[in-house]
Amino acid sequence: MSYLTALKEIGSSAIARAVTQTLYVSPNGSGTNGLTWATAYTTIQAALDAASTDGDDCTLIMISPHATHYNIDTTGDPTWAANVILNGTHRTWAKVMNSHVSATSIMKFTGKAAVINLNFNLGTAMNGLIMTYGGFRVNRCQFVGEDLGGVATALEVVGASAIKHGKIIGCDFLGEGTTQMTAIKLDKVTFSLLEDIRIHKCKTGIQIADATSDQNMLRGIDIGESGIGLDLDAGNEQHISNVLFHDNTTNIDDDVGDHHYTNIDGEFPVTTIPDNFTGIDVATGDGLDTWTAADVTVRAAAAKPFRIIGISVEADASEKFRLRLTGAGGSPHFADIQIEGTANVNKRQSLSLPSGTEFIFNKGAVIEASAKSESDGVDHVFVWLELQEI
């Protein structure tokens, strides 16, 4: 096996993907042909320009550390259509910038592309990385916008139509505060995974746009010190789990669509509704062991996603009552409690639901209740809910 062949196999195995060509980038290379570290290109754009444009090829570009940064130095959105894998050595050891005065982003890929172990610095007024093809990969990268003086997006994934099955994994995003940088924007992206991500000091953590952006999975994400954590402008059925919100102005904004939340953590305030000693009157059905004829609204359309952590109930008779809580429309019932009522005595029950059925409700959700008692005729229970708005 030749030395060059060995290097290519090492490069390919390092990312566990087959490639048809390997090129090298190093500030210490000769810039001759990029086929070895000795003859490596000195700029990333030179390697990208040399990458195969054959749709059946995939070029691996190995990028060494740099004492300062690699400068793309190209106008507009520097765009490459080749199928490429860019692989640096560490998210903080190979910094990439675009200092051209007419540039609008650092780089854009319209082919099949994966970007691994690189650091993208947005400078004072620059968008970062743009991906446009399904199956995109952005792994173990860092995006920095600490010096921004205008709004910018660090990582944008956008398709002409819906693009599927991409992954953004193990990435860090650091902005300048709460007014400039959007960390991640998904536009026409579906069935994709965002995992193990840390976002701090951004205008917006993750923005989801366009009605076709459905059923993405967001898990294992830390969003803090930002203006908006999740900005859910459009799309349906995002699967959002194991997310930590802290010190954000707004944790979840818009919340358009029917999303699924589990294991959402943060310091969320507790409030009781209604804010009085009267409660919401839920009359039982007119008969022995008969449910309410029409469910009663106990929580009007919500302005934010929320969870219910407790229920207080006061009965008007000394007998057994059952109370059911449900989303609007009568299904599913997420709480069904029984109390031994004593007239005008308040009883509180915390909600401890089975694992995996946390019932975090979307913005706009309505909570309804029905009741029944063990006696004939109409009785009444008065209900208060303890809520945490996310």
C-alpha positions as CSV (number, residue, x, y, z in Angstrom):
1,M,0.0,0.0,0.0
2,S,1.4,3.4,-1.0
3,Y,1.8,6.2,1.5
4,L,-0.8,8.3,-0.3
5,T,-3.3,5.4,-0.3
6,A,-2.8,4.9,3.4
7,L,-3.4,8.6,4.1
8,K,-6.6,8.4,2.1
9,E,-7.9,5.4,4.0
10,I,-7.0,7.0,7.3
11,G,-9.0,10.1,6.3
12,S,-11.9,8.1,5.1
13,S,-12.1,5.9,8.2
14,A,-11.8,8.9,10.5
15,I,-15.3,10.0,9.4
16,A,-16.6,6.5,8.6
17,R,-17.6,7.4,5.1
18,A,-16.4,6.3,1.7
19,V,-14.8,9.0,-0.4
20,T,-13.5,9.0,-4.0
21,Q,-10.8,11.7,-3.4
22,T,-8.9,13.2,-0.5
23,L,-7.5,16.7,-0.5
24,Y,-5.5,18.4,2.3
25,V,-5.4,22.0,3.5
26,S,-2.7,23.4,5.8
27,P,-1.1,26.8,6.2
28,N,2.3,25.0,5.9
29,G,1.5,23.3,2.6
30,S,3.2,24.1,-0.7
31,G,-0.2,24.7,-2.4
32,T,0.8,22.5,-5.3
33,N,-2.0,19.9,-5.6
34,G,-3.4,19.2,-2.2
35,L,-2.7,15.4,-2.4
36,T,-0.4,15.2,0.6
37,W,0.2,17.4,3.7
38,A,3.4,18.5,2.1
39,T,1.7,19.7,-1.1
40,A,-1.5,20.8,0.8
41,Y,-3.5,23.7,-0.4
42,T,-3.1,26.7,1.9
43,T,-6.8,27.8,1.6
44,I,-10.0,25.9,2.0
45,Q,-11.5,27.5,-1.1
46,A,-8.6,26.2,-3.2
47,A,-9.4,22.7,-2.1
48,L,-13.1,23.2,-2.7
49,D,-12.4,24.6,-6.2
50,A,-10.3,21.4,-6.9
51,A,-13.0,19.0,-5.6
52,S,-14.7,16.8,-8.1
53,T,-18.0,18.1,-9.5
54,D,-19.0,14.6,-10.7
55,G,-22.3,13.8,-9.0
56,D,-21.1,10.3,-8.3
57,D,-18.0,11.4,-6.4
58,C,-17.4,12.7,-2.9
59,T,-14.3,14.6,-1.9
60,L,-12.9,14.6,1.6
61,I,-11.1,17.7,2.5
62,M,-8.8,17.3,5.6
63,I,-8.1,20.7,7.3
64,S,-5.2,21.1,9.7
65,P,-5.1,23.6,12.6
66,H,-4.3,27.2,11.9
67,A,-2.6,29.6,14.2
68,T,-5.0,32.4,13.3
69,H,-7.8,31.5,10.8
70,Y,-8.6,30.4,7.3
71,N,-10.0,33.3,5.2
72,I,-12.5,32.4,2.5
73,D,-12.1,36.1,1.2
74,T,-14.9,35.8,-1.4
75,T,-17.9,38.1,-2.2
76,G,-21.5,37.3,-1.5
77,D,-22.3,33.8,-0.4
78,P,-19.3,31.7,-1.6
79,T,-21.0,28.7,-3.1
80,W,-19.8,25.2,-4.0
81,A,-21.9,22.5,-5.6
82,A,-19.5,19.5,-5.3
83,N,-20.2,16.6,-2.9
84,V,-17.8,17.3,-0.1
85,I,-16.9,16.5,3.5
86,L,-14.9,19.1,5.3
87,N,-13.1,17.7,8.3
88,G,-11.0,19.8,10.7
89,T,-9.2,18.6,13.7
90,H,-11.1,20.3,16.5
91,R,-13.9,22.8,16.7
92,T,-11.5,25.4,18.2
93,W,-8.3,24.7,16.3
94,A,-9.4,25.5,12.7
95,K,-11.2,28.8,12.6
96,V,-12.9,29.9,9.3
97,M,-13.8,33.5,8.4
98,N,-14.7,35.5,5.4
99,S,-13.2,39.0,5.6
100,H,-14.2,40.2,2.1
101,V,-16.0,43.6,2.3
102,S,-18.7,42.4,-0.1
103,A,-19.3,39.0,1.5
104,T,-22.6,38.1,3.1
105,S,-21.8,34.6,4.5
106,I,-18.7,32.5,5.2
107,M,-19.7,29.6,2.8
108,K,-22.6,27.9,1.2
109,F,-23.0,24.3,0.0
110,T,-25.6,23.3,-2.6
111,G,-24.3,19.7,-3.1
112,K,-24.3,16.8,-0.6
113,A,-22.2,18.2,2.2
114,A,-20.9,17.4,5.7
115,V,-18.9,19.8,7.8
116,I,-17.1,18.5,10.9
117,N,-14.7,19.9,13.6
118,L,-14.5,23.5,12.3
119,N,-14.9,26.9,13.9
120,F,-17.0,29.5,12.1
121,N,-16.4,33.1,13.2
122,L,-19.0,35.6,11.9
123,G,-16.9,38.6,12.5
124,T,-18.8,41.9,12.8
125,A,-21.5,41.5,10.2
126,M,-21.5,38.1,8.5
127,N,-23.8,35.1,8.2
128,G,-22.1,31.8,8.8
129,L,-22.6,28.4,7.1
130,I,-25.5,27.7,4.6
131,M,-26.6,24.2,3.8
132,T,-29.2,23.4,1.1
133,Y,-29.2,19.7,0.4
134,G,-30.9,16.8,2.1
135,G,-28.9,14.5,4.4
136,F,-26.7,17.5,5.4
137,R,-24.3,17.0,8.4
138,V,-22.9,19.6,10.7
139,N,-21.1,17.8,13.5
140,R,-18.9,19.1,16.4
141,C,-18.6,22.6,15.0
142,Q,-18.4,25.9,16.8
143,F,-20.1,29.1,15.7
144,V,-19.0,32.4,17.2
145,G,-20.7,35.8,16.8
146,E,-19.3,37.7,19.8
147,D,-18.2,40.7,17.6
148,L,-21.4,41.1,15.6
149,G,-22.8,44.6,15.1
150,G,-25.8,43.5,13.0
151,V,-28.2,40.6,12.7
152,A,-26.8,37.4,11.3
153,T,-27.6,33.7,11.2
154,A,-24.8,31.3,12.2
155,L,-26.1,28.1,10.6
156,E,-29.0,28.2,8.1
157,V,-30.4,25.1,6.4
158,V,-32.7,26.1,3.6
159,G,-34.2,24.1,0.7
160,A,-35.9,25.1,-2.5
161,S,-38.4,22.5,-1.3
162,A,-38.5,20.3,1.7
163,I,-35.1,18.7,2.5
164,K,-34.9,15.6,4.7
165,H,-32.8,13.5,7.0
166,G,-30.1,16.0,8.0
167,K,-28.2,16.1,11.3
168,I,-26.7,18.9,13.5
169,I,-24.9,17.2,16.3
170,G,-22.5,18.3,19.1
171,C,-22.3,22.0,18.1
172,D,-21.7,25.1,20.2
173,F,-23.1,28.6,19.4
174,L,-22.0,31.8,21.2
175,G,-23.4,35.2,20.2
176,E,-22.9,38.8,21.5
177,G,-26.0,39.0,23.7
178,T,-29.7,39.0,22.8
179,T,-30.0,41.2,19.8
180,Q,-27.9,40.0,16.8
181,M,-27.3,36.3,16.2
182,T,-29.7,33.5,15.3
183,A,-27.9,30.3,16.1
184,I,-29.8,27.8,13.8
185,K,-32.5,28.5,11.2
186,L,-34.3,25.6,9.6
187,D,-36.3,26.6,6.6
188,K,-38.1,23.8,4.6
189,V,-36.4,21.2,6.7
190,T,-38.1,18.0,7.8
191,F,-37.3,14.7,9.5
192,S,-34.0,16.0,10.7
193,L,-32.1,15.7,14.0
194,L,-30.6,18.4,16.2
195,E,-28.8,16.9,19.2
196,D,-26.2,17.7,21.9
197,I,-26.2,21.5,21.2
198,R,-25.3,24.4,23.4
199,I,-26.6,27.9,22.5
200,H,-25.8,31.0,24.5
201,K,-26.1,34.8,24.2
202,C,-28.1,34.8,20.9
203,K,-31.0,36.8,19.6
204,T,-32.7,33.5,18.7
205,G,-31.5,30.0,19.6
206,I,-33.4,27.9,17.0
207,Q,-35.8,29.2,14.5
208,I,-38.1,26.9,12.4
209,A,-39.7,28.5,9.4
210,D,-42.0,27.4,6.5
211,A,-45.0,25.1,6.7
212,T,-43.0,22.2,5.3
213,S,-40.6,22.1,8.3
214,D,-42.3,19.1,10.0
215,Q,-41.3,16.4,12.4
216,N,-37.8,17.4,13.3
217,M,-36.3,16.1,16.5
218,L,-34.6,18.5,18.9
219,R,-33.1,16.8,21.9
220,G,-30.3,17.3,24.4
221,I,-30.1,21.1,23.9
222,D,-29.1,23.9,26.3
223,I,-30.3,27.4,25.4
224,G,-29.4,30.2,27.8
225,E,-29.0,34.0,28.1
226,S,-30.8,34.5,24.8
227,G,-33.7,36.7,23.6
228,I,-35.8,33.8,22.3
229,G,-34.9,30.1,22.9
230,L,-37.1,28.4,20.3
231,D,-38.9,30.4,17.7
232,L,-41.4,28.1,16.2
233,D,-42.8,30.2,13.3
234,A,-44.2,27.4,11.2
235,G,-44.3,23.6,10.7
236,N,-45.9,20.8,12.7
237,E,-45.0,18.0,15.1
238,Q,-41.5,19.0,16.1
239,H,-40.3,16.4,18.7
240,I,-38.7,18.5,21.5
241,S,-37.1,16.6,24.4
242,N,-34.5,17.1,27.1
243,V,-34.1,20.8,26.6
244,L,-32.8,23.2,29.3
245,F,-33.9,26.8,29.2
246,H,-32.2,29.4,31.4
247,D,-31.9,33.1,31.6
248,N,-33.8,33.7,28.3
249,T,-36.1,36.7,27.7
250,T,-38.6,34.2,26.1
251,N,-38.1,30.5,26.1
252,I,-40.6,29.5,23.4
253,D,-42.1,32.0,20.9
254,D,-45.0,31.6,18.4
255,D,-45.3,27.9,19.0
256,V,-47.1,27.5,15.7
257,G,-48.0,23.8,15.1
258,D,-48.8,20.8,17.2
259,H,-45.5,19.9,18.9
260,H,-44.5,17.2,21.3
261,Y,-42.6,18.2,24.4
262,T,-41.0,15.9,27.0
263,N,-38.4,16.6,29.8
264,I,-38.3,20.4,29.4
265,D,-36.3,21.9,32.3
266,G,-35.9,25.4,33.5
267,E,-36.9,27.8,36.3
268,F,-40.5,28.3,35.2
269,P,-42.8,30.3,37.5
270,V,-45.8,28.7,39.1
271,T,-49.2,30.4,38.9
272,T,-52.7,29.4,40.0
273,I,-55.8,30.0,37.8
274,P,-58.2,31.4,38.3
275,D,-56.6,33.9,40.6
276,N,-59.4,34.0,43.1
277,F,-61.1,32.0,45.9
278,T,-64.1,31.2,43.7
279,G,-62.6,28.6,41.3
280,I,-64.2,27.3,38.2
281,D,-67.6,25.6,38.8
282,V,-67.8,22.2,37.2
283,A,-71.2,20.7,37.7
284,T,-71.7,16.9,37.7
285,G,-74.2,15.2,35.5
286,D,-77.8,15.1,36.6
287,G,-77.9,11.6,38.0
288,L,-76.0,8.9,39.9
289,D,-72.5,8.4,38.7
290,T,-73.1,10.6,35.6
291,W,-70.5,12.8,33.9
292,T,-71.0,16.5,33.1
293,A,-73.2,16.9,30.1
294,A,-70.8,19.3,28.4
295,D,-67.2,19.8,29.4
296,V,-66.4,23.0,31.2
297,T,-63.4,25.2,30.1
298,V,-61.1,25.6,33.1
299,R,-58.1,27.1,31.1
300,A,-58.8,29.3,28.1
301,A,-56.4,29.3,25.1
302,A,-52.9,29.6,26.4
303,A,-50.4,32.3,25.3
304,K,-47.4,30.0,25.9
305,P,-46.7,26.3,26.2
306,F,-47.4,25.1,29.7
307,R,-47.6,22.1,32.0
308,I,-50.1,21.5,34.9
309,I,-48.4,20.5,38.1
310,G,-51.3,20.5,40.5
311,I,-55.1,20.6,40.9
312,S,-57.1,22.0,43.8
313,V,-60.7,20.9,44.2
314,E,-63.5,22.0,46.5
315,A,-66.8,20.1,46.7
316,D,-70.2,21.4,47.7
317,A,-71.3,18.1,49.2
318,S,-69.9,15.4,51.5
319,E,-69.5,12.5,49.1
320,K,-67.2,11.0,46.6
321,F,-66.4,12.9,43.4
322,R,-64.4,12.2,40.2
323,L,-62.8,14.9,38.1
324,R,-61.4,14.5,34.7
325,L,-59.2,17.0,32.8
326,T,-58.7,16.9,29.1
327,G,-57.6,19.0,26.1
328,A,-60.4,20.7,24.2
329,G,-62.6,18.2,22.4
330,G,-62.8,15.6,25.2
331,S,-59.7,13.5,24.4
332,P,-57.3,12.4,25.8
333,H,-58.0,12.5,29.5
334,F,-54.6,13.4,31.1
335,A,-55.9,13.4,34.7
336,D,-58.7,11.5,36.4
337,I,-58.8,12.0,40.2
338,Q,-61.1,10.9,42.9
339,I,-61.8,12.8,46.1
340,E,-63.8,12.2,49.2
341,G,-65.6,15.6,49.3
342,T,-66.4,17.5,52.4
343,A,-68.6,20.5,51.8
344,N,-66.5,23.7,51.4
345,V,-63.2,22.0,52.2
346,N,-60.4,22.4,49.6
347,K,-58.3,19.5,48.6
348,R,-55.1,19.7,46.6
349,Q,-53.5,17.0,44.5
350,S,-50.2,17.2,42.7
351,L,-50.0,15.7,39.2
352,S,-47.5,12.9,39.1
353,L,-47.9,11.4,35.7
354,P,-46.3,8.2,34.3
355,S,-42.9,8.6,32.7
356,G,-43.1,9.8,29.1
357,T,-46.6,11.3,29.6
358,E,-45.7,14.7,30.9
359,F,-48.4,16.5,28.9
360,I,-46.8,19.8,28.1
361,F,-49.4,21.7,26.2
362,N,-48.8,23.8,23.1
363,K,-49.6,27.5,22.9
364,G,-53.4,27.9,22.3
365,A,-54.3,24.7,24.2
366,V,-57.6,24.8,26.0
367,I,-58.2,22.6,29.2
368,E,-61.6,21.3,29.9
369,A,-63.1,19.4,32.9
370,S,-66.0,17.1,33.6
371,A,-67.1,15.7,37.0
372,K,-69.5,13.1,38.5
373,S,-70.5,12.2,42.0
374,E,-71.9,9.2,43.7
375,S,-75.4,10.7,44.4
376,D,-78.3,11.5,42.2
377,G,-78.9,15.1,41.1
378,V,-76.4,17.8,40.2
379,D,-73.5,18.5,42.5
380,H,-70.6,20.9,42.0
381,V,-66.8,20.9,42.3
382,F,-64.8,24.1,42.1
383,V,-61.4,23.7,40.4
384,W,-58.1,25.6,40.4
385,L,-55.1,24.6,38.3
386,E,-51.4,25.2,39.2
387,L,-49.5,26.0,36.0
388,Q,-46.0,26.4,34.8
389,E,-45.7,28.4,31.6
390,I,-42.6,27.6,29.6
